[in-house]
Amino acid sequence: MMKVSNEATIHFKVDPQALIKKYEQEIKHLQHRLTAQSSAGEKKSADQKYSSEQKKSQYKQAKSFLKDKTKEIELESLAHAAALIRQLKRAHKTICKRLEKKQTQPIIKTVKVKKE
């Protein structure tokens, strides 16, 4: 006995302009939802989410990363990444200030002479 199978496929063309219009509407809708969320106060800033101990820990991680002691930093969320970027900037400024101080200070060596 022979079996015959039919597979139906639909080929249709989508107008690129129609797709662009659809995506623009979707973007506007998502932007509206985002502004509504932030204005309602549902969104906390990244600084409010972390305690001072956690911020200190992030600062140490950032400093270690900048000094090339740490190769990778594990990120938990987008807010965590934003907080770490702020700490990286802070650590970078601190390191640059220290380097500038070292370069501007005169180098004075003291030599001890033994009397015989």
GULO-858054 format. One line per field, with one value per residue (C-alpha): x, y negated, z negated; residue number from 1; residue in one letter. Coordinates in Angstrom, 3 decimals. Last residue first. Layout:
X <- [X, ...]
Y <- [Y, ...]
Z <- [Z, ...]
nr <- [NUM, ...]
rest <- [a, ...]
***
This chain:
X <- [85.201, 82.137, 79.218, 77.415, 73.669, 72.207, 68.861, 66.994, 64.710, 62.378, 60.270, 56.518, 54.683, 54.786, 53.694, 50.811, 49.658, 49.719, 47.609, 45.083, 44.885, 44.245, 41.452, 39.843, 39.962, 38.435, 35.503, 34.955, 35.091, 32.649, 30.165, 30.616, 30.048, 26.730, 25.599, 26.581, 24.679, 21.623, 21.914, 21.973, 24.231, 27.530, 30.627, 33.847, 36.707, 40.508, 41.141, 44.601, 44.791, 45.060, 41.788, 40.098, 41.316, 40.005, 36.630, 36.343, 37.312, 34.703, 32.073, 32.871, 32.602, 29.239, 28.047, 29.042, 27.269, 24.082, 22.965, 19.547, 19.455, 22.499, 20.926, 18.015, 14.676, 11.973, 8.390, 8.206, 5.135, 7.175, 9.615, 6.904, 4.929, 8.097, 8.858, 5.321, 5.334, 8.715, 7.371, 4.335, 6.475, 8.831, 5.884, 4.499, 7.886, 8.140, 4.778, 5.678, 9.000, 7.274, 4.736, 7.556, 9.339, 6.214, 5.920, 5.899, 3.948, 4.765, 2.428, 3.365, 1.144, 2.689, 0.880, 1.557, 0.859, 1.142, 1.291, 0.000]
Y <- [-54.559, -56.658, -55.059, -57.222, -57.044, -58.300, -59.951, -60.003, -62.794, -62.420, -65.488, -64.954, -65.749, -62.222, -60.526, -62.963, -62.339, -58.584, -58.952, -61.103, -58.560, -55.693, -57.610, -58.603, -54.993, -53.746, -56.160, -55.269, -51.568, -52.120, -53.769, -50.901, -48.433, -50.076, -49.928, -46.249, -45.448, -47.230, -45.137, -41.982, -39.512, -40.408, -38.283, -40.264, -38.839, -39.106, -40.286, -41.520, -43.757, -46.967, -48.071, -44.808, -45.053, -48.604, -47.537, -44.607, -46.827, -49.384, -46.644, -45.486, -49.050, -49.413, -46.168, -47.436, -50.755, -48.879, -48.379, -48.911, -52.649, -53.242, -51.424, -53.846, -52.402, -51.830, -51.590, -55.339, -55.816, -58.080, -55.252, -52.785, -55.232, -56.220, -52.564, -51.767, -54.741, -53.707, -50.185, -51.523, -53.870, -50.990, -48.774, -51.508, -51.964, -48.189, -48.049, -51.029, -49.440, -46.143, -47.922, -49.730, -46.422, -44.955, -41.346, -38.763, -35.596, -31.987, -29.556, -25.932, -22.884, -19.483, -16.636, -13.028, -9.990, -6.516, -3.474, 0.000]
Z <- [-59.716, -59.185, -57.394, -54.928, -54.660, -51.430, -51.359, -48.133, -47.132, -44.176, -43.790, -43.963, -40.728, -39.286, -42.501, -42.929, -39.356, -39.944, -43.076, -41.234, -38.386, -40.843, -42.563, -39.265, -38.046, -41.290, -40.941, -37.284, -38.101, -40.992, -38.624, -36.162, -38.996, -39.878, -36.238, -35.993, -39.196, -37.797, -34.628, -36.689, -38.482, -36.874, -37.488, -37.303, -35.270, -35.159, -38.708, -39.713, -36.654, -38.716, -37.125, -38.101, -41.696, -41.880, -40.484, -42.886, -45.826, -44.758, -44.444, -47.987, -49.249, -47.479, -49.059, -52.490, -51.847, -50.997, -47.417, -45.841, -46.473, -44.273, -41.319, -41.261, -42.163, -39.559, -40.657, -41.174, -39.013, -36.748, -36.021, -35.079, -32.952, -31.129, -30.384, -29.258, -26.876, -25.492, -24.912, -23.012, -20.924, -20.065, -19.055, -16.819, -15.170, -14.672, -12.856, -10.654, -9.743, -8.943, -6.709, -4.904, -4.319, -2.637, -3.602, -0.850, -1.177, -0.586, -2.265, -2.593, -2.471, -2.917, -1.254, -2.067, 0.049, -1.335, 0.901, 0.000]
nr <- [116, 115, 114, 113, 112, 111, 110, 109, 108, 107, 106, 105, 104, 103, 102, 101, 100, 99, 98, 97, 96, 95, 94, 93, 92, 91, 90, 89, 88, 87, 86, 85, 84, 83, 82, 81, 80, 79, 78, 77, 76, 75, 74, 73, 72, 71, 70, 69, 68, 67, 66, 65, 64, 63, 62, 61, 60, 59, 58, 57, 56, 55, 54, 53, 52, 51, 50, 49, 48, 47, 46, 45, 44, 43, 42, 41, 40, 39, 38, 37, 36, 35, 34, 33, 32, 31, 30, 29, 28, 27, 26, 25, 24, 23, 22, 21, 20, 19, 18, 17, 16, 15, 14, 13, 12, 11, 10, 9, 8, 7, 6, 5, 4, 3, 2, 1]
rest <- [e, k, k, v, k, v, t, k, i, i, p, q, t, q, k, k, e, l, r, k, c, i, t, k, h, a, r, k, l, q, r, i, l, a, a, a, h, a, l, s, e, l, e, i, e, k, t, k, d, k, l, f, s, k, a, q, k, y, q, s, k, k, q, e, s, s, y, k, q, d, a, s, k, k, e, g, a, s, s, q, a, t, l, r, h, q, l, h, k, i, e, q, e, y, k, k, i, l, a, q, p, d, v, k, f, h, i, t, a, e, n, s, v, k, m, m]
***
